[in-house]
Amino acid sequence: MHSSTERDFRESIYSGSGDNCVETADLSAGAAVGDFKTPEKGHFDLNATEGSPS
């Protein structure tokens, strides 16, 4: 997990309405994902294969 200060996060286009939002940041080989309401809990990284829709 990484802190949000290390990356340029934005609200995901896959966020739901209301309080169900996530934030994402581009990585060289995937994306980082986290809850924008609790950035202190960190984010997890997905490589390009893990983050692909099936």
C-alpha positions in Angstrom: 0.0 0.0 0.0 1.1 3.5 -0.7 0.1 6.9 0.5 -1.9 9.2 -1.8 0.7 11.9 -1.6 3.1 9.8 -3.8 0.7 9.7 -6.8 -1.7 11.9 -8.8 -5.1 10.4 -7.9 -8.5 11.3 -9.5 -12.0 10.0 -9.0 -12.5 6.8 -11.0 -15.1 6.8 -13.8 -16.3 3.5 -12.3 -17.3 5.2 -9.0 -20.9 4.9 -7.9 -23.0 7.8 -6.9 -23.1 9.3 -3.4 -20.5 8.0 -1.0 -19.4 5.0 -3.1 -16.5 6.5 -4.8 -13.0 5.3 -5.4 -9.9 7.1 -6.7 -7.3 5.8 -9.2 -3.8 6.8 -10.3 -2.1 5.7 -13.5 1.1 3.6 -13.0 3.6 2.6 -15.7 2.2 -1.0 -15.7 -1.3 -0.7 -14.3 -3.2 1.5 -11.8 -3.4 2.3 -8.0 -6.9 2.1 -6.4 -8.2 3.4 -3.1 -11.1 5.0 -1.2 -11.0 8.8 -1.5 -12.7 9.2 1.9 -9.9 7.4 3.7 -6.6 8.2 1.9 -4.7 7.6 5.1 -5.4 3.9 4.7 -3.4 3.8 1.5 -4.1 2.3 -1.9 -3.3 -0.9 -3.6 -1.7 -1.5 -7.0 -3.1 -3.5 -9.8 -0.9 -4.5 -12.8 -2.4 -4.3 -16.3 -3.5 -7.9 -16.3 -5.2 -7.8 -12.8 -7.0 -4.5 -13.7 -8.5 -5.7 -17.0 -12.2 -6.3 -17.2 -13.1 -9.9 -18.0 
